[in-house]
Amino acid sequence: MLQLKNINVSINEVDTPLLQNINLEFDLKKITMLMGPNGAGKSSLVQAIMGNPNYLLEGSIILNSEDITQLEVEERAKKGLFLSFQQPIELPGVTQLLYLRTIVEKYNDIKIKPKEFRKQLDEAMEFLEMKKEFNQREMNVGFSGGERKKNELLQLLLLKPKIALLDEIDSGIDVDGLKTISKVIKYLQEECNTTFIIVSHHEYLLKNLDISKVIILDEGGVAKEGSKELGLEILQHGFKGKKIK
């Protein structure tokens, strides 16, 4: 289980916290959806869980009874955490092939033979219906928004994390892309028992995934928790139209 105990998150010590008094539990092997109005702190929360040093965190993050609050990002990754970016950045001068092989080796603390890695990569790209020539290009350079999000899914398939934090993986994605996202999530949940915490407002994922819990953030705190039906009501009536306090 992933537990957040008395979490406060801010950018600077003198600033008012972006998130205050957050106490949440995320069941392993389940899918939780984080929702809330713009500026509610959803992205800040997943960034803090991953250990982004730009976010100051007070409180405790407990993973399977182990306190990981003081661990660096790389150490948290080795514990099985993964964060997909809302806006994946370009890495000029770094080929996609080199980048992906490097993170697989770092994440799993292994050295992998080039032939073995290419086999894994080819299988993952085939699953995503990606063109293999992308591997010779610089990471995300000149890629469309949809292609960059597909690269995030490619990393998911290669790393097979225990806990995947997906920050608006579905934003700016067409219908085919949404189907691919859903396919990857279902595959990893079934084959690897991956736990998903998904920041999203999209009806497609909410309706097509087995969401076990919906958490609504508002004004820097947890406004409400509920089942999948809570999320569907929010989509129908909006945050103002649906009383969430």
DAHU-V350828 format. One record per residue. N is the residue number from 1. RES is the residue in one small letter. D_CENTER is the distance of its C-alpha to the mean C-alpha in Angstrom with 1 decimal. Layout:
n: {N,N}
res: {RES,RES}
d_center: {D_CENTER,D_CENTER}
//
This chain:
n: {1,2,3,4,5,6,7,8,9,10,11,12,13,14,15,16,17,18,19,20,21,22,23,24,25,26,27,28,29,30,31,32,33,34,35,36,37,38,39,40,41,42,43,44,45,46,47,48,49,50,51,52,53,54,55,56,57,58,59,60,61,62,63,64,65,66,67,68,69,70,71,72,73,74,75,76,77,78,79,80,81,82,83,84,85,86,87,88,89,90,91,92,93,94,95,96,97,98,99,100,101,102,103,104,105,106,107,108,109,110,111,112,113,114,115,116,117,118,119,120,121,122,123,124,125,126,127,128,129,130,131,132,133,134,135,136,137,138,139,140,141,142,143,144,145,146,147,148,149,150,151,152,153,154,155,156,157,158,159,160,161,162,163,164,165,166,167,168,169,170,171,172,173,174,175,176,177,178,179,180,181,182,183,184,185,186,187,188,189,190,191,192,193,194,195,196,197,198,199,200,201,202,203,204,205,206,207,208,209,210,211,212,213,214,215,216,217,218,219,220,221,222,223,224,225,226,227,228,229,230,231,232,233,234,235,236,237,238,239,240,241,242,243,244,245}
res: {m,l,q,l,k,n,i,n,v,s,i,n,e,v,d,t,p,l,l,q,n,i,n,l,e,f,d,l,k,k,i,t,m,l,m,g,p,n,g,a,g,k,s,s,l,v,q,a,i,m,g,n,p,n,y,l,l,e,g,s,i,i,l,n,s,e,d,i,t,q,l,e,v,e,e,r,a,k,k,g,l,f,l,s,f,q,q,p,i,e,l,p,g,v,t,q,l,l,y,l,r,t,i,v,e,k,y,n,d,i,k,i,k,p,k,e,f,r,k,q,l,d,e,a,m,e,f,l,e,m,k,k,e,f,n,q,r,e,m,n,v,g,f,s,g,g,e,r,k,k,n,e,l,l,q,l,l,l,l,k,p,k,i,a,l,l,d,e,i,d,s,g,i,d,v,d,g,l,k,t,i,s,k,v,i,k,y,l,q,e,e,c,n,t,t,f,i,i,v,s,h,h,e,y,l,l,k,n,l,d,i,s,k,v,i,i,l,d,e,g,g,v,a,k,e,g,s,k,e,l,g,l,e,i,l,q,h,g,f,k,g,k,k,i,k}
d_center: {16.5,14.2,16.3,16.3,20.0,21.6,18.8,19.9,17.9,19.9,20.3,23.9,26.0,28.4,25.9,25.3,22.0,19.1,18.3,21.1,21.8,18.5,19.1,16.6,16.3,13.5,15.3,14.5,14.3,13.5,11.2,10.9,10.5,10.7,13.4,16.0,18.2,17.5,17.6,16.9,14.5,11.1,9.5,11.9,10.9,7.3,9.1,11.9,10.3,9.3,12.9,13.2,17.0,17.4,16.5,19.3,18.5,21.2,21.0,19.6,16.4,17.7,16.2,18.8,21.6,20.7,20.3,17.7,18.1,20.1,18.3,17.3,13.9,15.4,16.8,13.6,12.2,15.5,15.0,12.1,8.9,6.4,4.2,4.4,7.1,8.7,11.9,12.0,15.2,18.3,19.8,23.5,25.6,23.0,23.1,20.0,21.8,22.4,18.9,17.3,20.1,19.8,16.2,17.1,20.1,18.6,15.7,18.4,21.3,23.5,25.6,25.3,28.1,27.7,29.0,26.7,23.6,24.8,25.3,21.7,20.5,23.1,22.0,18.3,19.5,22.0,19.5,17.7,21.2,20.7,23.8,24.5,26.1,22.8,22.8,25.8,24.3,22.8,19.0,18.0,21.5,23.0,20.1,19.6,16.4,16.0,16.7,14.2,11.4,13.2,13.1,9.3,10.0,13.0,11.3,9.3,12.9,14.6,12.8,12.4,10.3,11.4,8.3,4.8,2.3,2.0,4.8,7.8,7.4,10.8,12.6,15.8,15.6,18.9,19.7,19.7,16.2,15.0,17.0,15.4,11.8,13.4,15.4,12.7,10.9,14.4,15.5,13.1,13.7,17.4,18.0,15.8,15.2,11.4,10.0,7.2,6.2,5.9,7.4,10.2,13.9,14.7,17.4,16.9,13.7,15.2,18.4,17.5,15.1,16.4,14.8,16.3,15.7,15.1,15.0,16.6,16.5,19.5,21.5,19.4,19.6,18.8,21.1,20.8,19.2,20.2,19.8,18.6,21.9,21.0,18.2,20.8,23.4,21.3,20.8,24.6,25.9,23.5,22.7,26.3,27.8,26.2,27.2,24.1,25.9}
//
